[in-house]
Amino acid sequence: MAAGIVPEVEALSSHVTLEIAHNGGHVGFVSARALGQPYCWLECRLTEYLHEAFEHQAREHSRPGPAERAQCA
């Protein structure tokens, strides 16, 4: 892929996450694990992404706010 066609991060919406694979390829390609077990990269990456997002959100909501911290003291 030519560098000129990749948008700058600043040009993207804050609701967009740009991920570029080191080895190229297409997100819909089927790959294979050991022993030839097929998997779809996109399905695996979406699962990882959502898990990371939910974990981050859970951590953010589990932190006590200033009022809650005062009550805990």
N, C-alpha and C positions, 0 to 999 in steps of 0.2 A: 504494500500500500504506500502510495506517495504521501510524504509528510504534509504536502499542501492541501490535501483533502480532509485532514483531521481537524475538526474545529478546535479553537482555543477554549479552554475551560470557561473563561469570562464570557464567551458568546453563548453558553448554554444556560438554560433555566436552572434555578436552584433546585428544581425537582428532578433533574437529570443527573445520573451518575455515569460518567464516561469510563469504560473499561476497555483497554486494548490488550489483547493477548500477546505475549512475548513470541509465540510461535505462529501467529497468524491463524488462519482458518476461518470457519463460519460457525456461528453459535448453534446452528441446526444440525451440524454433522454428528454422526454417530461414531463414537470411539470404542475402544475395547480395553478392558482391564486384563489382568493376568488370566490365563486360560481362555482368552477370547470372549469374556463376558461383555456384551455390548452395553453401552450407556450413552445417554445424550448429554453433552456438556451443558446445554442450557438448563435442563431440568436440575442438574446438580448445582449449578451456580445460583439459580433462583432460590433453591432451598437454603444454601449458605447465606445468600444476601438477606433473605427474610429473617433467618435465625439471628444474624448479626443485628439487623434493624430492631427486632423485638427485644433482644437482650439489651441494646442501648436504651431503648425506650423504657424498659423495666428498671434499669439502673437510674435513669433520670427521674422517674416517678417515685422511686423508693428513697431518694434523698430527702431528708426533712428540710422544709423551707425555714426561713428565719423565725417565723412564729412558732413552728413546731420545735425548732431547736431550743427556743427559750423555755418551752414547756418541759422539754426533756432534762434541762439542767437542774 
